[in-house]
Amino acid sequence: MSYRYHHPFPTRWNDNDQYGHMNNAVFYEAMDTAVNVWMGRHGLDPQGGTFAFCVTSGCTFHASASFPDELSVGVGVERLGTTSITWSLGILREDGTDQVATGTFVHVFVDAVTRRPVPVPERIRAAVRAELMEDGQR
């Protein structure tokens, strides 16, 4: 998977667990942050009328990481649905050559009041198509 957006992820001292490597929960925090920063930059307002709720997530660990590693989160889109986005994510070493972990998040967009699914906001949909999807996916 080639990731078209990369969010910096410098590890912190408290990311290490008692085994001397980054705790698995930190990987999820990094991926969640990268996706939400990207959506925020493209118009999704967490105080607005539409929320993106994570309904499924997964992570596969390929290598260990620990403080003071400089990592990044690569963000791509596996599927753009009517009311959901399936994100394809990678935790990468600073040089981008070694994948430490790969993950997926599925966000369903919901109305802030009713909490019922609504279409992916057009600004987000257009930005996903323009910036994150491969030509064959659009």
C-alpha positions in Angstrom: 0.0 0.0 0.0 1.3 3.4 -0.9 0.2 6.1 1.6 -0.5 9.5 0.2 -0.6 11.3 3.6 1.9 10.9 6.3 1.4 12.2 9.8 4.5 12.6 12.1 4.6 10.3 15.1 7.5 10.9 17.3 7.5 8.4 20.2 7.5 9.6 23.7 9.2 8.3 26.8 5.9 7.1 28.3 5.0 5.1 25.2 7.3 2.3 26.3 5.8 -0.5 28.4 7.5 -2.7 31.0 8.9 -4.9 28.2 10.9 -1.9 26.7 8.8 -1.4 23.6 5.9 0.7 22.6 2.6 -0.5 24.0 0.0 -1.7 21.5 -2.5 0.9 22.6 -0.1 3.6 21.5 -0.3 2.3 17.9 -4.1 2.8 18.0 -3.8 6.3 19.4 -1.3 7.3 16.7 -3.5 5.9 13.9 -6.7 7.5 15.3 -4.9 10.9 15.7 -3.6 10.8 12.1 -7.0 10.1 10.6 -8.7 12.7 12.7 -6.1 15.4 12.0 -6.6 14.7 8.3 -10.4 14.9 8.5 -10.2 18.1 10.6 -8.0 19.7 8.0 -10.6 18.8 5.4 -13.6 20.3 7.2 -14.9 17.7 9.7 -15.7 19.8 12.8 -16.0 17.6 15.9 -18.4 20.2 17.3 -20.5 20.3 14.1 -23.5 18.3 13.0 -21.7 15.2 11.8 -19.4 12.9 13.7 -17.2 10.0 12.5 -17.5 7.1 14.9 -15.0 4.3 14.8 -16.9 1.0 14.5 -14.1 -1.4 13.7 -10.4 -1.3 14.1 -7.5 -3.7 13.8 -3.7 -3.7 13.9 -1.0 -6.2 12.8 2.4 -5.7 14.4 5.4 -6.4 12.1 8.3 -5.0 14.2 9.0 -3.5 17.6 9.3 0.2 18.1 10.3 2.2 21.2 11.3 5.6 22.4 13.1 7.6 20.9 12.1 6.2 17.5 10.8 8.7 15.0 7.8 7.2 13.2 5.0 8.4 10.9 1.5 7.2 10.2 0.7 6.6 6.6 -2.9 7.1 5.7 -4.8 5.7 2.7 -8.3 4.6 2.0 -9.3 1.1 1.3 -13.0 1.8 0.7 -15.2 4.9 0.4 -18.8 3.9 1.1 -22.0 5.9 1.3 -21.9 6.4 5.1 -18.4 5.0 5.9 -14.7 5.1 5.2 -12.4 2.2 5.6 -8.9 3.6 6.3 -5.7 1.8 5.5 -2.9 2.7 7.9 0.7 2.0 8.3 3.1 2.9 11.1 6.4 3.5 9.4 10.0 4.2 10.4 11.3 7.7 9.8 12.8 6.8 6.4 9.4 5.2 5.3 11.0 1.9 4.3 10.1 -0.3 7.3 6.5 -0.9 8.3 6.3 -1.4 12.0 2.5 -2.1 11.9 -0.4 -2.0 9.6 -4.0 -1.2 10.6 -7.5 -0.5 9.5 -10.2 1.8 11.0 -13.8 1.9 9.8 -15.5 5.2 10.5 -19.3 5.6 10.1 -20.5 9.1 9.8 -23.5 9.9 12.0 -25.8 12.8 12.8 -24.7 14.5 16.0 -28.2 14.5 17.5 -29.8 11.3 16.3 -26.6 9.2 16.1 -28.0 7.7 13.0 -25.8 7.1 9.9 -25.6 9.9 7.3 -23.7 10.2 4.1 -20.0 11.0 4.2 -19.8 14.8 4.1 -19.1 16.0 0.5 -16.0 17.9 1.5 -14.5 14.8 3.1 -15.6 12.6 0.2 -14.0 15.0 -2.4 -10.8 15.2 -0.4 -10.5 11.4 0.0 -10.9 11.0 -3.8 -8.5 13.7 -4.6 -5.8 13.0 -2.1 -5.9 9.5 -0.7 -7.3 7.1 -3.3 -5.4 5.4 -6.0 -6.6 6.2 -9.6 -8.2 2.7 -9.9 -10.2 3.2 -6.7 -12.0 6.4 -7.6 
